[in-house]
Amino acid sequence: MLGHSGEPTGRGLTGDEVERVEQRFGFRFAPVHRAFLSLGLPRGPHWPNWRSGSVRDLRARVTAPVDGVVADVLEHDFWPARWGARPIDLEERAAMARAELARVPALVPLFADCYLPAAHPRPECPVLSVERTLVAVEGHDLSHYIWRVFLRHDLAPNGRPVRVAFWSELAELFDPEREGPGIMAP
């Protein structure tokens, strides 16, 4: 499907290659992400090159969502109420934020600043764009995302996207159709 958009693709990842990536970076691809990468490895500057890319660059992409939230914790006083009292000491605040974020689903780079939840068992896991604490649903699932972004055909999704703990809450903070209080502590 991606090849029809003009995006270059190479030979898909083998099962062994996928397992090596997962071991190296400490996550599990969602089955739908794994299947996508086995069909063909997208190439280009905005796609992660899981086969031969720089380990340092790939690691930075893998850690970017958590690092971005921690940056907003330190620079903009972001602090979800459910994390409890916000520490005054910045090092302690960053450590507590990282501990809380270790409990939420990891996000795996897909394209540019878009991610799929790691190890999400359902094929309809959402594609999320993440820039620090600004999160948006870019596709209700991988197929919807590819059709919308690469094939320029915005299919109407059925219902709301599947929720991903913490990340969906951030997306709802910036959803104009959302009603109710946010998750930020005063």
N, C-alpha and C positions, 0 to 999 in steps of 0.2 A: 504494500500500500504506500509506504514512504517513497519508494522508487518512482512512483507516478508523479510525485511532487517536484521532481528534479533534484532532490537531496541525494548526494552521492552515498552509496553504501558499499561496504566490503563484505567479505565472507563473515557469516555469523559466528558468534562465540560458541565453542564446544562446551560440553558439560564440564570438562576438566578446567577449561579457562575460567568459566563462571565460578567454580569452586575456589580456584586460586585467588580471584578478585575478592570473593567473600571472605576468605581467610585473611588476606592481606589488609583489608580495610574494616573488618569486624562487623559486617552486616550480612543479611540474606536478602537477595533480590526477591521481590514479590513474584509469584509464578508468572503473572502476565508480563512483567518486565523481563524476566528470564526468557520467556518465549519470544518476545519482541527482539531481543538481542541475538537469539539463536537464528532468526530469519535473515538477519543482515546487520552488521555493525555500522551504524551511521557514521559518516566522516565529516569533518569540518570543524572550524574553530569553536563552535558552540556546543558540540557533542563531546561527552567524555570519551576518550579513547581508552577503553578498558583493556585493550590488547597490548598496546605499546606506548601509552602515554606516560608522561613524567609522573612518578609516584608522588612527588611533592605537590604537583598541580592537582592530581586526583584527590589526594588527601585534603588539600585546601577546599576543594569542591564538596567533599563528603562532610567536612566539619563546618562549612559555611553557615548552615541554618542555625546551629547551636551557637557558634561564635557570634553571629549577628544578633541573636537574642541577648547574649551576655553583654555585647557592646551597648545595646539599648538599656540594659539593666544599669550599667555603669555610667553611661553618658546622658540618659534621658529619664532616669528613675522609673523605668518600666518594672513593675512588680505585681504579678497576679496575687490577689488576696488569698487564694488557697495555699500559697507558699508560706503563709504565716508572717510574723514580724520581719520587716526588712532590716537587715543588719546595717549599722552605721559604717563600720569598717568596709572599705571597698573590696579588699582581698577576700574577706569573709563573705561579702555579698556575692562576688563572682563565684566562689566555691559553692555556696548554697544554691545558686542558680544552676550551675553545672550539675549538681547532684539531683536537683528537681528535673532537669532536662534529660538526665540519664534514664528517667522513668517513663518518658514519652516515646512514641514510635520514632525510630530514626528515619530520616528522609534520604533517599538515594538520588543522586543527580541523574536527570534525564536529558535536558537540553537547556542551555543558557542558565537562567535562574529558576528553572522548573524541576520539580522533584516528584517522585513516587514514594509512597510509604514503603519502608523495608518490610519484607516478609508478610505483606498484607495478603491474606488468603483468598480474598474475593477478586474476581477479574474486574469488577467495577470500582476499583480504588481510584480516588481522584488524583488529578495532576495539579499540584500546587506551585504557584510562583511564590518565592520567598526572598524578601529583601529585608533583613533584620526582622522586626516584628510586623512588618507589612506583608500579609499573606493573602493571596487571592486564589480562588479555584479557577484554573485555566481550562480544565476539562473534567467532566464528571467521571470519565475513565480515559484510558489511554487511546482508545479508538476515537472517542469524541474529540480529544485534544488534537490528534493527528489530522482528522478531517477538518477541524476548525482552523488550525494554525497553518498547516502545510498544504492542504488541498483547497483552502479558502471556501469551505462549504460548512456553514454553521448549522449543524443538525440540532434540532430542538431536543434537549435531553429530557428523559422521563424523571420528573420529581427532583428532589434535592440530592446532592451528592452524598455518598457514604461519608460518615464522620470519621475523622482521624483525631484521636485524643490530643488536646492542646492546640494543634495546628489548625483544626477547624474552628476552634474558639477564636483564634487570632483572625482568621478569615472573616468571621462573623462581626468582629469589631469594626470592620471597614465595609460591611455589606449594608448598602442604603436601605434595603428592605427589611433588615433585622430590627426587631423591637426588643426592648428590655435593657437592663443594666449591663455594663461591660464587666470585664474580669479584673480591671486594674484596682489596686488598693489606693485609697485616698492619700 
